Amino acid sequence: PDATLATPADHAACAMLLRGGSKTFQAASFALPADTRRAATALYAFCRQADDAVDLGEDGAAELAVLHSRLDLIYARKPLPIAADRAFAEVVASRSIPRELPAALLEGFAWDLEGRHYETLGDLNAYAARVAGTVGAMMAVIMGAQDAAVLARACDLGVAMQITNIARDVGEDARRGRLYLPREWLAAAVAWTANNRDVAGAAFVGLYVVATVCFLPGLPLTLAAGAIFG
């Protein structure tokens, strides 16, 4: 009923964002049926633009406030004349995306703006669930999933991908004044090594192990944390 919210030009603009932003995601999208691929591309475009607005804008807090207003209009089916907003509004309406999911994504962006640090793996998991688990859940809804266990697993996979990215980007994040490594892991690593240059490396390896465990069914994050620093 809401197929007219977005135009072919809007969808083409979203596809261009995907091509320019993630060759991996673009390649994976071709495994999806055409209508699912188009919806997934709209989701990517909205999330990509939202992330860039907060990360790269001159005033992240102001940009975040604008994003909340944009989300209000998307859920009111009156999106701003922005290709990603119109395409995402169409997806929200046709796939019944719960508003709590993109709202939680924006909450994660707010945590970045606050410069939060994470004491425990559980704290980091709460952040990753917002900025990536939500995207996994929205993707699952787009693909037709309704079972709670399936949606939870999609969220887990999003968290695993985020933790993998955190481990990969330790240096880049540090240069931007951000630290995502759990503080208690760093403290434990200090106790284990006489050379503080190895501290971040120890936590880095730990995060990779946790991310790998996240991809395996039925194994909770706490198992990996206990195995590394227990």
Disulfide bonds with the S-S distance in Angstrom:
none
